[in-house]
Structures are given as structure tokens and as C-alpha cells.
């Protein structure tokens, strides 16, 4: 039997910074370390929040700056609308984004996580400041200072809820547009139940994330930290602790000359730990949980300044630089990534330039493959789909190629009028003399133009007809090939 005072399992080290030794959640309340990096991050964060809020209301070339209309399958990015048929363009765009992430990570480490990730931006510069306001620790952080937390806790969560609803509506605007969103807000949720459920679900997820899950999103859920072993190398910029200068740790020796000091510059004040938003000790080296926010840098620099020692004990550096090896900016991945990125962007630009003003698709209708008309001509039933890619309404006219034996029987009127970004499908009947068919086939070229004369596309289709001589009058008017 194991004695009651003896633990069955004792981990050699802390498994997670948010996990206590007894397996319970360890809530982090990081202190605020003021410094140059916090000031710069605050400017960047509030600028990104402003951009996120204003982008749905911004128009470029008469279109929303960003509108991801999944229902209608129209994706507008900075004035350009992409359709589902733009598979190559969308693929090149996603590849370019991934390569950019690889390049930035190789150069600047996890700069995205600490400076621009929405999780960090909203957690550290919106939700935590609200928490500190109600806890009486504004601008300081740490444990709550106000004991009467009942009403304050309710007020805090009400504020969280209002903010989450606002962010959910802003997020929804990227997918439905601000005009639809305005009508939905002023109308009844029963008029748009799907959009309401999406908004409510987004609000609930934000409440769960920013009120409960918090830094565990970076530590447990986000895969980016686990990719850093592949994306980083020993020359990438990371938050580094100068072990040679800082060790051995010990209390400050005020009156002892530098050459006679027993301890290093690290006074073991733990300020770098208490200020870390993910709760790690940066002095243990590069860790998956480090998001590169530099709060430990600001905290350590403040302590070093206070005790009269040089700043930079913890700083942005690289593993090779800390080991005393030569710092090389140019290396294989730093050269390869931009080269591949330029190739992808060039292909993207070429594909954009060659993109037609309209997409034309010609398909055969269901049913009999051909019909013999009373005039003796053989007709085929088709359907044509045209997508207008331009920003203006357009009228498209169909005709057979000059000199062709075939003709379009269907009366198309003045043409097919299609709104900007819209699609229209029409059924058409094409007929040709029976003797124009060879072995039951006839290739016909259709010419599609717009009324303005700025677009022309030719589509070839194979018409089917009877094989052999014309039937006698007592034979049927229709047949199969």
C-alpha cells in the first residue's frame, strides 16, 4: 500500500504552463510590463482592430474590400471578384499566402503570433484590459485587488458578451455584406434564421475562447507552435535568454565589483515568468508555448535598468547568435522562399491578365440527342451558361460562325442581359441541314459577343444527327444516332 502522504506520480517537470501539479487548471493573470515593445505592439494591435472593423465598410472599384459570399460563391478581395471557376487563381493565392508565412517565420520567428494573430490581439489588448478594469488592476495585471467581485464579475461578463456580439456581427459582415447585415439587425431573426444561428454560434465560441479557453488556444489547440520545429532554423529570430551572461542566477550584489561577482546578471526575480501571457519561463530556452510577444523582454529590461546593469539579458536574437556563431541573414530557405514566391506571384498576375471578361459553358440538354424538324433540318437541344465577370451589366449575343451550315433556331431577342457577377443559363436549339452531317456528326462553332463589342469567345460543340439516307415520308420525324 502507498502511504497517504506519498504521491503516486510526480512529474519531473511541468507538463503545461496552465496545468497545476494536481492536474487542475492553473489560471494565468499575467502582469503588465511596460516598455518599448508593449508600446509598439499596442499601436499595431489597435491598428489591426481598426482595419478589421472598417474593411467590410470599405469599397474598392465599387466593390467591398473583402466579401466572401459563400452562398453565391463570389469571393471579392480588394476590388477583384473571384468565382468558383477561378480554381487556378485561388490555388496560387493560397500557395502565395503559405510561402509568405514560411518566409516570415524563417526570418522573424513567431512574429505573427505575438504581434498580429487575432487571438493575441483581442486577448491581450481588449479582453484582458477589461478584466483588469473590473479587478482593479488596470495597467498592472496580476491577482485581483477588489474583494467584492460578485457584481463586478457579472458586469465583466456582460461587457464580454456585448463585445463578442459586436465582433460576431463584424465577422458576419465579411460573408454577407454590410447592407444585408444592416437589414438583418433591424429585422426579426426569424426572417434570417441561418444567419442568426451563425452569429449566435460565433458569439458563443468567442465567449468560450476569450473567457475560458484563453491562452490554451495558443498552447494546446493552435498547430502553428508545433510547426515551428520545421519552419524555424537556428538563425531565425526568437526571444532568447542570454544564459552566459545571466547564469548562475542569484540575488543582486550591489557593492561587489563586476569581476568579483559570484552570480550572473539574472537576479531570479521571476518578472519574466509572471508577465508571460502563456506562463512559461523563457530562461529554459526555446519553447513551443512562446509566442514572441516580448513582454519578458520589457520586464527584464526594466529590472536591469533599475539595478544599473545593461539591458538585453532577454532579447530578440537567434540560437546561433546566442551560441556565439556568425549570424548569416542569407541562407538556403531565405533565398528559396522569395524565389518561389516571385514565381507564384508572377503566375498569379499572368492568370489574372488572361482571365476573360465572361465564362461561357455549353452543355447538351437531356432527352433525345436530335430531332428532325418538319423542314427536314436536324436540330440539337443545348443549354448555354454565361457568367458576367465585369463590374457592369452586359448583353451577350449568340450566333453561329460565318459560313456555317448550322443556325440558332431559338429566338434570343436582343441577347442575354446579365448583371455584374451574375450568371444566366438559357436553352437553345441549333439546327443544320441533314446533308451537312457526316457519319451522324457535325461540328458547329458558336460565337458569343457582348453588345459593347469588347468581348468575343468561340465555343465548339458536336451536333448529333441520323446516319444514312433521309427517311421516307411514312417513317418517323425523329430518331436516334
Steps between C-alpha positions, in 0.01 A plus 500: 500500500616852420510733802236775494766770504682357200397598148464221247639704211734794518579659163863593455400836354192708430309345211295808409528855631122501553497169688566474872684213666165361617361501145268795547489809277756764590348836417747754366474866593811648342638828627537788257861590424519842343774558248580579140375168364166525683454851360573383145276194536217716632524729195504201264211330683267799496585567135409139413175526697412816306580327171290197593208724593515734200579256218138383447394865462780585256438489124760452227396535135138514613530167685554412867867474593434144621178305449501121523153422367496123551131459411537661157860379470642846433824594676601866479850596612614861475283586201536173308226238496595135475257227400506123566635454148813696600652186647850580379490857633371393840759221522784739410374752753496243782847373405629859506354552849661180631841584353478849652434345841798268455725792403391726787543214747848418371603866535308627802385188682151510648448870436146421380404338831620778727420801285217435253306183585134588582519271803786702648375840385154466651606300804783727612371840384123470540382221729779502760487881541126467565571230757762718668260793512241302694770336716654833598836420336479728196842544345659259749348156467550224750258383765172694549517785753128547562332250730135572414504304177135391472345792311830583333524148361147525359580840348823360355324212325224729375772720348665192351167393350428840342849512356474141369166577333655803332799297378269222378297749295820651359621152411165422334528818289795346317267226370167676439593866447415800716175574311348159573637509853333836566164369382537187710589693814192720463276205407379191679737203547222275364541671162860376475538203738819359346688830529372545856620151598842573346524827695387335824743211452788739429413699812492184710839386365654840573362495854641152553837590350565839660326436832607143572738336253722806460874431474429129462404578140868581437639224719270209416277566199703709254725285278732787407720453806548135414608594148781723623745208517463483122453868418777634726872446481781597736531839328134599533410789727361383834474622859827388657649499847873571518600206718871582495434843641213410732625180668544411777195678627502671835409805699652832406844578640495878523846583631694215343715587196400335176811286486436363851131421464397142559164524326404596147281792402176305552375586849235226484216748554258292289363814335546334161278213617222699668461725195493221240147463349557125453662450841838359390852567626698628204823419684439133417569569133288490186157356579197421293281721722704817437304734271778758465303784662813646674324568830786320674744728316326813631485354853866400505620828348314690772669292772844538343455876473390518862807316631739681269591219266488482121171416339460212256537207736184377331469626143409424143784290363567158351633173632820532299558857615457395863749218442756748365480376142508735199161649415407432136193671363527333160446126512333235290140543615520880507607495134274215390175629651511844327596338170205261513274782620597717202427212261158442657414872495611525137277208405217660695544831316512325161189297581321817612596675177377212285174463690209562256225755561244218498484125548309302238392138545304307237334170599262256333145483632344180629269300276520397136841569346347656189168580336409519133301818440210522248735701278729199476771658717646309792503689830682451831386640835775672701528726802752780534618658824669841500656667805564873483834574669493875444379770736233618253185337361561338161289366213637190328404405145526147358558415135645219293833549329478674161467247217370225729214285377345505848275766645352586840126429488419644844397865501751664739346848460759771552728258684562385856519787749707406805571712806855552632632176646178322408441181304221402265414170332284485187380210287573526130421288195754474218398357162688407183407336168503121510762474227742710710546208741783258433465159662239648732719787628542870428740735676349847546676809634296757695622856535405683820548878507381781723302794370789737575730303273767456770459124543504210257532130566451201273365168624497185290236235551433168328150460368351155457286393208369193314727266312406404145249626247196710587195298610200456275186699584337209685797477741518699822615857528738426784777251554802413699863501398 
